[in-house]
């Protein structure tokens, strides 16, 4: 178990499993993920007792991730030759098991024993296997050999990799987490620019997800999945999920989102260890901070959408509607998303430009205020945010080195000493944030940024991570 990051925790938990279910057999085998990547993982197989009229022993196989207990196991049925798989809401045709417990997996609350208990409870509602007649059993044997390969971690992806046909398939792969209106808008906007988009639907049940129409009118480069392993080796992972719980206060709403992210971020960062996390969830500054903490990624690879859409609109209004081309080039919306956002300009090192800027400051502020008034009338609809997200992912995938105003770790900038994320102009490339641009010194802007940082930090201190 040397490759397991939390070896002692894993061993302790597996001892507990062995005490409760002594029939389980443990072994190390190679598991092959959907994209063809492989890992040697601990797995155990055995039977769990299920009462469905009579008592049945249902054979299962669980693969333990090397980041366990922070990532959920991968679970399969392991039917014998005289058993058929009953495809249902918790089991697919390959025998892969899907449960709410897996979707909301969060250490230390979630355990393998707890998972097996829920598995038994769900199987008692809907038995996952049925008995085949002898002729059916013969036809089933070929299918079972394929299922056995999957549950033992060997799929035909290995041979594909050797041929090289799928080698570059995921070069521009992006995963969008969340199948709500915003997630769908992001998928449609990104699909026009990336060669592979995975929509990870983390909702429980089809009614909550928005994927049906996307399945009906399928796009060739879009895959829909409920399985975190489908996101493996993504270049960018876009987080659009927001909790729809029964929280009453603003703090409870944020905490509900934090709890949701605790079940998502460790799994995402496990499958795509070198990706850029792009956060759209609300409030974006705090959820970007939460993503950074839960993923343990470097700060350069955790980015919130922040003021990107507002900045693009602001620059457009200045340049095209108010005909202030010179101002539009270096204008940015910075700080906190929403009412506390503030316009700013990137500073120039040219002495002549600095004198010119000082002389034009009053007229510039008037134009900026007019532009902000126009901006106020523009709501952030799902499709417009989706276009903004596609703009950001394009800059990252293609290493465009374009300047965007996005939520980044602001500590050390503008006299901010706390770990908070605020929108600031910076250069984006394949590794995320490459360089932060220097803002023109403006006491009003600095005051607003520091005020936002203080209120955000205060909220963060009250959260349970």
N, C-alpha and C positions, 0 to 999 in steps of 0.2 A: 504493500500500500504506500510505497514511498512517494508516488506522484500525487497522492491526496493531500490537499492543502491543509485540511483540518483532520488529520489522521486520527488523533485521539478521540475526537468527538464522533467520528465515523465508526471506529472500533467499538466504542461504548454503546452506541445505538444498535449496532449489529449483534452485540451480546444480548441486548434486550429482546431483539427479534428472535434469536436462537432459543431463548428461554421460553418465549410464548409459543413459537412455532418450531419445535425441534425437528420437524420433517424437512425443513428447508435445507437445500444443498448450496453451499457457497463456492464460487470459483472466479478466476480472472479470465476474461476473454476479450477479444477485439470487437469493439462496436463500430459499425460504419454508419455515419450520419447521412441524411438525404443528399448532401452535396458531395459525398464521396470521401470526406475527411474521416480519419479513424483515430480511435483511442482505446487503450487497454483499460477496461473498467471492471470493477467488481460487480458481479451479478449473483442473484440467488433465485432458485426456483423451487417450487413446492406446491402444496395444495392448501386452499383455505376452505373452511367448512361453511356451507351455505344451506339454509333451510328454505325450501320452496315447495311446500307440500311435504315432500320427502327431504331427506338430508343428502346433500351432494358435496363432493370434494372437487372444487374448481381449481385446475392447475394454472399457475401464473408464473411469470418470470419478471423480476425487477432489476433494472440496471441502475447502479448508484453512480451519480456524477462525481467527478474528481473535485468538485467544489462543494460537495455535500458537507454539512446539512443546509447550505445556503441556496442550493438549486434542487428542484424536485427530481425524484427518480423517473426513469422512463419505464413504463409498465406495459406488459403484453400478457394476453392469455396464451397458454401453451397446450392447445387441445391434442388429445390422442387421436389415432386414426378413426375411431368410431364416434367422434364428436364433431358436430358442425357449429360454426360461429353464428350466433343470433346478432346481426348488426342492429345496433340501437343507438340511443343518445350517448351512451358511455363506452361503446365498443365499435370500432370500424371493421371493415372486411378483412383486414390483415391481423385483427386481434389486438390492435393497439388500444389501450384503455385510457379514457379521458374522464376525469372527475373534477368537480369543483374544488376539492381538496388540493389537487395538483395546481390548479389555476391560481389559488390564493396561498400557495406555499410560502411560509415565512418562519424562519428560525427565530426563537426556540419553540414557538407555538406548534409548528408542524413537525410530526415525527413519522417514521416508517410504520410504527405500530398504529398510529392514528389513521394513516393512509389505508392500511389493510382493513381496519375496522370500518372505514367509510366504504371501501370496496365491497366488503361483505354486505353492508347495509343496502348498497345500490343493487348488487346482484340478487339480493332477496326480493327487491321490487321488480326486477327484470332479469331473469336468468340469462346469462350471456352465451351459454352453450346448450345444444340439444343432442339427443342420441340419433345416430344415423342408422339406416337399414344397411345390410351387408353390401348391396349394390352401390348405395350412396357412399359408403365408406371407401370402396375401391376408387370411386371418382375423386373422393376427397384426398386421397393419399398424395397426389401430385401437388395439390394446393398446399397441403400441410408441409411438404418438403420446402416449398418457397417460404412459408411462414416461419418454419424452423430456422431457415437461413437469416431471416430478419431478426428473430429473437436471439440468435446467436451472433448477431452483428455482421453478417455477411450478405451483402446485396449485390446486384449486378452493377452497382455504381463503380466497383473496383475495376471491372473489365472496361467500363466506359473510360475511366481515368487512364488506363493503359493505352487505349486507342488514341486518346487525346481529343476526341470530338467535343467533350464538354469542359475541357480544361479552362477555357476563358469565359464560360457561360456567366459566371457570377462576378466578372471584373467590375461591373458597375452596379452591383446589387445593393438595393436599398430596402429596408424593412420599415413598414409603418405599423405601429402598435396601436390598436383601437379601431373599431369598425363603425364608429358614430359618423355623423355628418362631416366633421372635420377630417377624420381619418380617410373617409371615402374621397373627399375633395383633394386631399394630399395625394392619394394614390393616382387619381385621374390626371392631376397636374404633373406629377413626377413621371408617370408612365410615358409621357411624350418625350422625356429626355434621358431616361435610364433604360438599360436593356433587360433589367430584371427587377421587379418590385414584388415584395412579399407583403400581403396584408395579414397581420397577426390579429385575429379576432379573439380578444380575451374575455368577451362577454359570456354569460351563462345562458345557453339556450338560443335558438335561432331568432326568437322574437326580439331580443335585445340587440342583436347584431344587424348591421345594414348591408350584409353581403349578398342577399338573395339576388338582387338585380344584377350585381356584378358577376354572379355565377351564371345567370341566364344569358347575359350579353358578354360572354367571356372575352377578355383581352389576352392576346398571345403572350405578353410578357408579364402578366400578373398572376401570382399564385396566392390562393386564400388558404389559410391554415389556422388551427387552434393550437398548434404544436410549436413550442419555442425553438425546437431544433431546426425548424424551417428557416429561421433567421440566420443560421450559421454563416459566418464569414461575410456578413454585410459590411459595406464601406461606411454607410450612414444608417443609424436607426432613429426614426422619427417617433417621438412619444406624444400621442394625441389624447390619451385616456384621461378622463376626469371621473371621480367617484360620484355616483348618483344616490348616495346614502341618505339617511334621514337626519343628517346633522342640522343643528339649529343655529349655532353661532358661527361667525366667520372662522374662528380658530378651529372649531370642530370640522368645518368643511375642509380646511387645509389638512388637518390631521387625518381625515378620511382619505384624502388623496395620497398622503404619505404612506398610510397603511397599504393602499393599493400598489404603490410603487415598490414597497418592500417585497412584494410577491413577484414583481416583474424585472426590476433592474438587475438583481444578481443572476437571473437566468439569461437575460440579454447579454450582459457583460461576459458571461461564461461562454456563450456560443460565438460572440463576435468581439474577441478580446482587443482588437486593434481598430474598432469602429469609432466614428464620431457620433456622440449622442446629441440629437437636436430636439430640444424640448419645446412643446407648444402648450402643454397643460397649464392650468391656472392655479394660483398666481405664478406666472412664468418665472419670476426671479427666484421665488422660494423653491419651486419644483425643480429648477435647474440646480440649485444648491443641493437639494435632496438627492438628485441623480448623481451628482459629483461625489457626495459622501458615500452613497450606497454602492457605487460602481468601483470606487477607489481608482478611477481613471485620472491621468494628469489633467490639470485645469484646462489645457489647450484643447482637449477633446470632448469637453462638455459645454454645450452652447445652447442658450435659449433664443427663441425667435425675436424676443424683445421689441425693439423699435424699427425692425427692418421694413415692414409694410408702411408704417407711418413716415419713415424717412424717404422711401421711394415716392410716396404720394407728395410729401412736402417739397422734395426737389422738383417733381413734375409741375406742381402748382407754381412754384417760384419761377421756373424756367419757361413754361409754356403758357400759363394763364396770366401771370403778372409780368412776364417778359424780363425777369431779373436773372439773366443767364449767368452772370459772374457770381452772384450769390448762391445760385442753385447748386453749383459744382461742389462746394465745400460745406454745404448745409446738412445738419444731422439732427434727428430727434433722439435725445439721450435720456438716461435715467430709468425711471420706473414706468412700466406700461400702464396706460390709463390716464387719469386726470393729472397725475404728477409728472408727466413727461415734460421735457423742456427743449427748446431749440438751441443748437450750439453750432459753432463752426470750427473746422480744423485749422490750427494755427499755421502761419506761413513764416519761413525763416528769412524771407526777403524784407530788408529794412524799408524799402519803398512801399511794399505791399502793406506793411504794418502801419505806416503813416497814412496811407490811403484808407485802410480799414478804420483807423481812429476817426478820420474826417467823415467817413460815410456811416459811422455807427448809428447815429440817430435815424437816418433815413432807412437803414437796413432793418432796424427794430420795427419800424412802421410796416415795412413790407412783410417782415416775418410774422407780425401780428395778424395782418390781413390773410396770409397763407394759413395760419393756425385756425382762423375763423372758418375758412373754406374746409380745412381738414376735419373740423368738429362735426360737420354734416355727413362725414363718411364713416359708416359703421364698418366693423370688421366681420364681414360675413364669411361663412366657411369657405366658399370658393375663392374669395380674395386672399384669405390666409393661406389656402392651399397653393395658390400661385406664388405667394411670397416664400413658402417653404420650398417649392420646386426651384425657385431662384437661388436659394441658399444651398440646396443639395447640389445644384449644377456647379456652383462655384467651388464646392468641396471636391466633387468627383473629378472635375476637369482641371483642378489646381489653377483656377483662374486668377488667384491672387487679387481678387476684387475687394474693395472696401465695403463693409456692411456695418450697420449699427445693430449689434446683437448683444444679448445678455451674457456677460463674461464675468469672471471673478475680478471684482473691482478693488480688492485689498491692495494698498500701496499706491493707488491712483487717487488724485484729488483729495489728499489727506484723509482717506478712508482707511481705518485700521482693522475693521472687522471683516470676517469672511462672508461677504454678501455679493450677489450677482446683480449687475446693473447694465443697461444698454450703453455701449460705448463703441465708437467706430474702430473697426480693426480689420486686418487683412485675413481673408480665409483661403485655405488651400487644403490639400489632401490630408494633412495632419491636424486640421482644425484651425485654431487661431495661430497665425504666424507672427503677427506683430500688432500692437495696439497703436493707434494714431494719437498724436498729441493734440489735445483740444486747446483752443484759444483761451487764455485766462480771462474769465469773466466772474466776478464775485457773486453775481446772482445765480449763475449756473452752478458754481461750486456749492453755494449754500443749499440749493435745491437737491443736488446729488447727495450731500452729506445728510440732509434731513431724511431723504428716502432710505439711505443706508441705515440710519438709526432706527427707523420704524420697522424696516424689514428684519434687521438683526434682533429687535425686541420680539417679533413674532416667532422667529426661528428658535429663540431661547425657550419658548413655551411648548415647542413640539417634541414629541417622543419619537426619536429615530431608532 
